[in-house]
Amino acid sequence: MFQKIGIVGAGTMGTGMAVDLVLHGLETVLVDVTEEQLQKAEAEILQTVRFAPLLNKKYPKMSMEKVQALLHKTTHLEDLADCDYIVENVPENWLIKEPIYLRLDEVCKEETVFGVNTSCISITKVGSATKRPDKVIGMHFMNPVYMKPSVEVIRGHITSEDTVAKAEAFLAQLDKEAIIVNDQTGFVSNRISHLFMNEAAWVVMDGVATPKQVDDIFKKCFSHKMGPLETADLIGLDTVLDSLKVLYEEYQDPKFRCCPLLKKMVDAGECGQKSGKGFYTYSK
Ligand SMILES: NC(=O)c1ccc[n+]([C@@H]2O[C@H](COP(=O)([O-])OP(=O)(O)OC[C@H]3O[C@@H](n4cnc5c(N)ncnc54)[C@H](O)[C@@H]3O)[C@@H](O)[C@H]2O)c1
């Protein structure tokens, strides 16, 4: 059983990961670059943990003191030295991810597995930044993490069977099932879903339909739970843009060319739910 988990990056996914870990009674070390981001993440974690039992009775009612006792916040990667498992959630940008892995490799225990929460970046490439490529595995958690029963798990080219087994055991502790696939940029989920989200943005830019109409067609005609533009807003339009860049560069295929409207919205700070405005407006 894993006891102490390191979470690198306290943004949308890191915060969501911490909520799920705390709800399952796991000690969590949350790392980000600023105290400000860590404070913001803690406030969100406390609020989500408080509401979780109202949404699903399987979650325990936890006091603020109990949550704070499980959650350690830090700006130092060195504080992950005694963690049993790491899940990295920094932005989808190789220039940011690579130095993290170089450092994690130095500070973490030799046996510690690195779970890469990436939307698209090849797990084999991440593994190559470490001296333990066999212990690097993709763990594509989705938002909101604590409400999702399954995780797309990506086996890098030389990820070991032992690492796959450890990832499954870690997910089992969080009551989640692993859907294990092989490594290639974008894996299954985002190689397909980013085509939907990007094309939906083109449809809006071309004046064919409003965001609501696009999403309604997916929800009311295809019976999807969410439309592609609501999904893009939930993920974060900046993250969607970064992922499209990775897909485009890797496959050199124009089908992944990013819609200019999406770029313009990100330049304007309209990043979706996290910024209060994207294809829809949100009250913060
Ligand atoms: N948003 C989603 O729905 C979603 C879903 C699955 C996977 N992902 C992937 O998860 C990763 C994180 O995405 P996100 O949406 O949480 O991004 P985000 O921008 O919301 O959060 C990233 C966090 O990482 C922090 N950070 C940056 N550099 C750091 C460093 N050197 N050390 C520690 N922290 C650092 C930032 O301050 C920020 O708080 C990305 O690779 C993304 O593609 C995102």
The ligand as an SDF file (V2000), in Angstrom:
LIG
                    3D

 44 48  0  0  0  0  0  0  0  0999 V2000
   -6.6240   20.2510  -17.3370 N   0  0  0  0  0  0  0  0  0  0  0  0
   -7.0120   19.0170  -17.6230 C   0  0  0  0  0  0  0  0  0  0  0  0
   -8.2070   18.7170  -17.7160 O   0  0  0  0  0  0  0  0  0  0  0  0
   -5.9580   17.9350  -17.8280 C   0  0  0  0  0  0  0  0  0  0  0  0
   -6.3860   16.6030  -17.8670 C   0  0  0  0  0  0  0  0  0  0  0  0
   -5.4260   15.5900  -17.9580 C   0  0  0  0  0  0  0  0  0  0  0  0
   -4.0760   15.9160  -18.0420 C   0  0  0  0  0  0  0  0  0  0  0  0
   -3.7040   17.2220  -18.0450 N   0  0  0  0  0  0  0  0  0  0  0  0
   -2.2560   17.4850  -18.1040 C   0  0  0  0  0  0  0  0  0  0  0  0
   -1.8380   17.6890  -16.7570 O   0  0  0  0  0  0  0  0  0  0  0  0
   -0.7630   18.6290  -16.7390 C   0  0  0  0  0  0  0  0  0  0  0  0
   -1.1580   19.8070  -15.8640 C   0  0  0  0  0  0  0  0  0  0  0  0
   -2.2990   20.4350  -16.4210 O   0  0  0  0  0  0  0  0  0  0  0  0
   -3.1730   21.5010  -15.6080 P   0  0  0  0  0  0  0  0  0  0  0  0
   -4.4160   21.7020  -16.3980 O   0  0  0  0  0  0  0  0  0  0  0  0
   -3.2490   21.1190  -14.1870 O   0  0  0  0  0  0  0  0  0  0  0  0
   -2.2330   22.7980  -15.7680 O   0  0  0  0  0  0  0  0  0  0  0  0
   -2.2920   24.1570  -14.9090 P   0  0  0  0  0  0  0  0  0  0  0  0
   -1.6800   25.1830  -15.7600 O   0  0  0  0  0  0  0  0  0  0  0  0
   -3.6610   24.3610  -14.3640 O   0  0  0  0  0  0  0  0  0  0  0  0
   -1.3320   23.8290  -13.6460 O   0  0  0  0  0  0  0  0  0  0  0  0
    0.0480   23.6270  -13.7580 C   0  0  0  0  0  0  0  0  0  0  0  0
    0.6870   23.9730  -12.4120 C   0  0  0  0  0  0  0  0  0  0  0  0
    2.0750   23.6220  -12.4570 O   0  0  0  0  0  0  0  0  0  0  0  0
    2.7960   24.6360  -11.7710 C   0  0  0  0  0  0  0  0  0  0  0  0
    4.1930   24.6200  -12.1610 N   0  0  0  0  0  0  0  0  0  0  0  0
    4.7920   25.1720  -13.2390 C   0  0  0  0  0  0  0  0  0  0  0  0
    6.1130   24.9460  -13.2290 N   0  0  0  0  0  0  0  0  0  0  0  0
    6.3640   24.2200  -12.1020 C   0  0  0  0  0  0  0  0  0  0  0  0
    7.5410   23.6930  -11.5070 C   0  0  0  0  0  0  0  0  0  0  0  0
    8.7230   23.8610  -12.0800 N   0  0  0  0  0  0  0  0  0  0  0  0
    7.4350   23.0270  -10.3290 N   0  0  0  0  0  0  0  0  0  0  0  0
    6.2380   22.8460   -9.7350 C   0  0  0  0  0  0  0  0  0  0  0  0
    5.0780   23.3400  -10.2500 N   0  0  0  0  0  0  0  0  0  0  0  0
    5.1360   24.0090  -11.4150 C   0  0  0  0  0  0  0  0  0  0  0  0
    2.0660   25.9200  -12.1470 C   0  0  0  0  0  0  0  0  0  0  0  0
    2.3740   26.9780  -11.2490 O   0  0  0  0  0  0  0  0  0  0  0  0
    0.6070   25.4830  -12.0720 C   0  0  0  0  0  0  0  0  0  0  0  0
    0.0680   25.6550  -10.7830 O   0  0  0  0  0  0  0  0  0  0  0  0
   -0.4890   19.0260  -18.1980 C   0  0  0  0  0  0  0  0  0  0  0  0
    0.5210   18.2300  -18.7250 O   0  0  0  0  0  0  0  0  0  0  0  0
   -1.8300   18.7390  -18.8560 C   0  0  0  0  0  0  0  0  0  0  0  0
   -1.6890   18.5040  -20.2390 O   0  0  0  0  0  0  0  0  0  0  0  0
   -4.6020   18.2400  -17.9100 C   0  0  0  0  0  0  0  0  0  0  0  0
  1  2  1  0
  2  3  2  0
  2  4  1  0
  4  5  1  0
  4 44  2  0
  5  6  2  0
  6  7  1  0
  7  8  2  0
  8  9  1  0
  8 44  1  0
  9 10  1  0
  9 42  1  0
 10 11  1  0
 11 12  1  0
 11 40  1  0
 12 13  1  0
 13 14  1  0
 14 15  2  0
 14 16  1  0
 14 17  1  0
 17 18  1  0
 18 19  2  0
 18 20  1  0
 18 21  1  0
 21 22  1  0
 22 23  1  0
 23 24  1  0
 23 38  1  0
 24 25  1  0
 25 26  1  0
 25 36  1  0
 26 27  1  0
 26 35  1  0
 27 28  2  0
 28 29  1  0
 29 30  1  0
 29 35  2  0
 30 31  1  0
 30 32  2  0
 32 33  1  0
 33 34  2  0
 34 35  1  0
 36 37  1  0
 36 38  1  0
 38 39  1  0
 40 41  1  0
 40 42  1  0
 42 43  1  0
M  CHG  2   8   1  16  -1
M  END
$$$$
